[in-house]
C-alpha cells in the first residue's frame, strides 16, 4: 500500500522540477553541506524540536573541530502530520542536494518518506517516529535516533506484571503508530502471562467528537479490566481523560497508564490548566529517560533563556538536538574516508521528453551508503546519553522514567531499563553492576492512584454489563452428597456447593453467577469435558468435586484445594481367626526355612571349632550328631549347657545369640498382635500387587482414575471396569473376578471414605498412591481464582470448612470395633543384615580354624616322613588332614614330643646303647610310662 502511494505521488510531484538531468559533484570537503528537516511545526514535539535543531546547527558550525570549516545548513519544512505533504516536501529536498533528512516525527509519515529515502539513498534520521515496525529490513536508510515503542511497551508490561494485574484495556489511535504499538504491547504482556482483554481504536481524523469518546469509554467501563492503557496523540488523550473524569472513571479501583505523549506535554507545557490536571490525577506515565549530567543541566538553563520559560524542554527535543550532532560526526568521518558529495540521475526512470513530469530532476546521493554506515557506527555522548546503535539499529541501553501525576505536577516513582527492569536506582548506576532481574530487585516507590489513594487497585472488577458468570456444575448420579441438582429446579446442593457459596460470601465484592447443569443425569459426566468447556469460553468457571491434576493445571487455574484427595485401592477382606497353626503366621515360609538352616549351620560350626579341644563335643558319631542338634536348638532359649573352650567358637556363639535375641523378640511381638488384635486379610496389598495381577479393576465413571491407571500405572484398558454407583461398587467387589466382578476398585479418597461408611465388608489396602485435592476451576490467569483461594483459606481457619464437611460427609454406620488389615508378615528381607553378620562370623572363624590345622599339618609332615623325596599322594595328605582334625589336641602334643625323642635316639652313637648315655635312660623311662 505504501509502495503504491509512493509511486503515484512520485509521478505527481515530479512536475515541481523543470531543470534538465545532470550529475552534480562537489569537492570532498565543500563549504556548505545541506541537510533537511521535516516535521510538524505546530505540535507538542515540533515546537520544541524546531528550536533544538536550530541550536544544534549553530553549535556544530561554531565548533571548528567537527567539520573543519564546512558549514552545516538546515532546510526545514512542515509536514503538518500528513503523509501526502511529507512526501511532497521530501521530494523537494532533491533541489537542495540534501545528504540527510532529520525527521519526521510521525510514524505514519515516516513509513511513506522512508520509501523516498531508500530510493534516493539519503539517510532518514527520525527523532520521534517510535513505531516498532519501522525496521532496517524494510527501510535500510531509516535510522531511529530515539527509543522504539517496542521498549516502551516492554516497560508498561513490566509495570502491569509488577502490580499483579493480568488484564488490561488498550485505547489507541487507529493508525500505524497506534496499532503497531498496541500489537507490541500485546506480545510483551503475553510473555508475562498477561493479556489485552479489550482494545479499541480511535480514528486519527479530527472528526471524533465527545459523543464518540463517550461511547468508547462506556464500553470500556463495561469490561472486567480496570487497567487502561492510553496510546494516542496529546489532543485526543486529554479529551479521553476529560470524559473519563466526567464518567467517574478516574476514581477508586481504576488504573490509567499513558505512554510518553503525556510526559512530553507535561515537560513542555507545564503548568497545564487546573481543569486539565484534575482529569489526569493518579495517572502513571512513561517518559524517555535522559541522564542527569552537567551538559544536560547547562543546556536546560540555556533553553530557559531562549524560550523565556514559556516552552519547556522534553526528551524528543533532546533527541532532535543529538540527531544534528550525530550527522555532523558522521559527516566528518565520511570526509576523512574520502567521501564525496555527488548526485546522479536514476537510470531506471524513463526519459522526460514530451512529459511535464520532469523525472530527470530526481537524483541519487552516490555515497549515501557510506554516510549511512558512518551514522550507524557512531559512538558519542550527547544530551540523551550515549549514542550508539546495536545490531538491530536501535539505540543501546533503552530506559524510561515511571512518572505519577500528582497535584499540579508529577513525581518520578522509579525507572525501567532493558538492562535491569524496574528499579528506584537510576539506570546509569545499574550499568556498572551485573544485571539483576530477580523479582526481589524489581521495585517502585508508592504511587498515588486515581481517587487519591495509596492502596494499589485490584485492577479488575466484574463486568458491569448485566452478564452473570456461567458456572458449570456436574449432574452427579452417585455420591450425591458432594453435589446434586434439586429435582425440578436449576439449583444445586451438596458439600461442594456449600463450600463455594460460603467462599463467595467472604469476597469483598459481589459476584453475579448462575449454575449451569452439565451432564445427562443418567451417568456421571466426564470431568475432563467439563473443564475443557472453560477453555473454550462456554463456562466461566466450574464448581464441583473436580480433582486438581497436572494435565488440567496446564490450561486452567484452580483455587486452593478445599478437600484433600488422592487415589486409593479398595478391596474385600476376610477375618483371620487364631487357629491351631496360628503360631506359624508371624514369619513367612522363607524366614522359617532360613532361620532353621542357620540354627543347624551355627551348631555345626561350633562343633567343628570345639571338636579337637572340648570333650563335650567328642564321642561316637551318633552322640556328636545329637550334641550338634541339641546345642543349636537350645540356643533359641539360651539353655545350652555345653561349655565352649575355643575363642573362635565363643565369637560365633556371641553373634548368634544376638541374632536369636532379635528374632525371638520380633516373633513374640508379632504373635502377641495376632492373638490380641483382630486381623483382616486381603489378597490385594496395594497398587503394585494390583498392577502385577491380571484381574479386573474398577473405577468410577467420569473420574480421572481411568486415565491415571491406564497411562501412569500401565494397566491395560481391557482390565478396567467402569462403575457408576456405590451399589455397583459393592456388587462388583462381592462377586469378585471369578464371577464377573472386580478384584479391587481404585477411586479418590473422599468417595471411598463415604462408600466405606456404609459398606463394612471392604477396606482400603495399601497406601494412598497419589496426592492431590479438589478445587474450583477458572480460566487461566483469572483474578477470581486468587480471591477465592484466599476465601477458602479463611473458611479453613475459622472452622466453617470443617462444619460443612461434618454436615454432609460424617455418616458412618459401621461398628467401631477395632480392626486392622493384616499387616505384612516378618519377611527375610527384614533380617538379612543379621543373618549376613552371623554368616560372615562363621565363615571367618572356620577360615582361621582351617588355617591353623593346615599349618600344623605341614609342620608335622617332615617328622613323619623325613626321607620322603617327592612327598605323599593327595589321598595321603587328605587322610592326615582328617586324622589331625579328629585327633584331640592333647594327644597330638604327646605324639610330637615322642617323635622328637625318637629322632634324638636315632642320632646317637651305637655305643650309647651300653648305658653310658643318660639321655637314653630318660627316653626308655618316658617310653615305658606312655606304654602303660
URCOR-V493675 format. One record per pair of residues at least 12 apart in sequence whose C-alpha atoms are under 6 Angstrom apart, sorted by sequence separation. I is the first residue (numbers start at 0). J is the second residue. If there is no record, write none. Layout:
BEGIN
I&J + I&J
END
This chain:
BEGIN
401&413 + 481&493 + 401&414 + 480&493 + 481&494 + 482&495 + 400&414 + 481&495 + 399&414 + 419&434 + 131&147 + 399&415 + 419&435 + 131&148 + 398&415 + 419&436 + 122&140 + 123&141 + 124&142 + 125&143 + 126&144 + 129&147 + 130&148 + 131&149 + 344&362 + 398&416 + 123&142 + 124&143 + 125&144 + 126&145 + 129&148 + 343&362 + 397&416 + 422&441 + 342&362 + 343&363 + 397&417 + 421&441 + 422&442 + 423&443 + 342&363 + 421&442 + 422&443 + 700&721 + 99&121 + 102&124 + 103&125 + 106&128 + 342&364 + 697&719 + 699&721 + 700&722 + 98&121 + 99&122 + 100&123 + 101&124 + 102&125 + 104&127 + 105&128 + 117&140 + 342&365 + 695&718 + 696&719 + 697&720 + 698&721 + 699&722 + 700&723 + 101&125 + 104&128 + 106&130 + 262&286 + 341&365 + 695&719 + 696&720 + 697&721 + 698&722 + 699&723 + 602&627 + 82&108 + 86&112 + 256&282 + 258&284 + 259&285 + 166&193 + 168&195 + 173&200 + 233&260 + 255&282 + 256&283 + 257&284 + 258&285 + 259&286 + 165&193 + 166&194 + 167&195 + 168&196 + 170&198 + 172&200 + 173&201 + 225&253 + 226&254 + 227&255 + 228&256 + 229&257 + 230&258 + 256&284 + 166&195 + 167&196 + 168&197 + 169&198 + 170&199 + 171&200 + 172&201 + 173&202 + 226&255 + 228&257 + 602&631 + 166&196 + 168&198 + 170&200 + 413&443 + 172&203 + 412&443 + 152&184 + 156&188 + 412&444 + 598&631 + 149&183 + 153&187 + 244&278 + 40&77 + 241&278 + 333&370 + 31&69 + 35&73 + 36&74 + 37&75 + 39&77 + 240&278 + 30&69 + 31&70 + 32&71 + 33&72 + 34&73 + 35&74 + 36&75 + 37&76 + 38&77 + 39&78 + 30&70 + 31&71 + 32&72 + 35&75 + 37&77 + 38&78 + 39&79 + 608&648 + 39&80 + 267&310 + 471&514 + 472&515 + 474&517 + 605&648 + 267&311 + 329&373 + 467&511 + 468&512 + 469&513 + 470&514 + 471&515 + 472&516 + 473&517 + 474&518 + 266&311 + 267&312 + 329&374 + 467&512 + 470&515 + 471&516 + 472&517 + 696&741 + 130&176 + 267&313 + 474&520 + 476&522 + 695&741 + 698&744 + 266&313 + 476&523 + 695&742 + 696&743 + 697&744 + 698&745 + 475&523 + 495&543 + 696&744 + 698&746 + 263&313 + 759&813 + 756&811 + 757&812 + 756&812 + 167&224 + 166&224 + 169&227 + 167&226 + 168&227 + 169&228 + 170&229 + 171&230 + 172&231 + 167&227 + 171&231 + 321&381 + 34&97 + 33&97 + 34&98 + 36&100 + 38&102 + 34&99 + 35&100 + 36&101 + 37&102 + 38&103 + 34&100 + 36&102 + 37&103 + 38&104 + 471&538 + 107&175 + 470&538 + 469&538 + 470&539 + 472&541 + 106&176 + 469&539 + 470&540 + 471&541 + 472&542 + 468&539 + 470&541 + 685&764 + 684&764 + 685&765 + 684&765 + 585&669 + 585&670 + 295&382 + 289&383 + 575&678 + 574&678 + 575&679 + 574&679 + 573&679 + 573&680 + 572&680 + 572&681 + 288&398 + 288&399 + 287&399 + 288&400 + 286&399 + 286&400 + 285&400 + 285&401 + 284&401 + 284&402 + 283&402 + 283&403 + 282&403 + 282&404 + 281&404 + 280&404 + 280&405 + 679&819 + 680&820 + 677&818 + 678&819 + 679&820 + 680&821 + 678&820 + 679&821 + 678&821 + 281&447 + 281&448 + 281&449 + 570&743 + 569&743 + 526&701 + 569&744 + 525&701 + 568&744 + 523&700 + 524&701 + 568&745 + 523&701 + 567&745 + 567&746 + 566&746 + 566&747 + 565&747 + 566&748 + 565&748 + 654&837 + 564&748 + 572&761 + 651&840 + 571&761 + 651&841 + 570&761 + 126&318 + 570&762 + 126&319 + 569&762 + 569&763 + 568&763 + 568&764 + 647&844 + 251&449 + 250&449 + 251&450 + 249&449 + 250&450 + 567&767 + 566&767 + 566&769 + 252&456 + 565&769 + 565&770 + 565&771 + 564&771 + 564&772 + 563&772 + 562&772 + 562&773 + 560&772 + 560&773 + 560&774 + 558&774 + 557&774 + 558&775 + 557&775 + 557&776 + 556&776 + 556&777 + 556&778 + 555&778 + 556&779 + 555&779 + 547&772 + 546&772 + 547&773 + 558&784 + 546&773 + 545&773 + 544&773 + 545&774 + 559&788 + 558&788 + 226&458 + 225&458 + 542&775 + 225&459 + 541&775 + 224&459 + 541&776 + 223&459 + 540&776 + 590&826 + 223&460 + 540&777 + 587&824 + 590&827 + 223&461 + 586&824 + 223&462 + 585&824 + 586&825 + 587&826 + 222&462 + 585&825 + 221&462 + 221&463 + 221&464 + 119&363 + 120&364 + 121&367 + 120&367 + 477&724 + 122&371 + 51&316 + 55&320 + 66&331 + 52&319 + 48&316 + 52&320 + 47&316 + 51&320 + 48&319 + 611&887 + 612&888 + 611&888 + 505&790 + 502&790 + 502&791 + 164&458 + 27&339 + 494&807 + 25&340 + 24&341 + 23&341 + 23&342 + 22&342 + 22&343 + 20&359 + 17&357 + 20&360 + 14&355 + 16&357 + 14&356 + 13&356 + 14&357 + 13&357 + 16&360 + 13&358
END
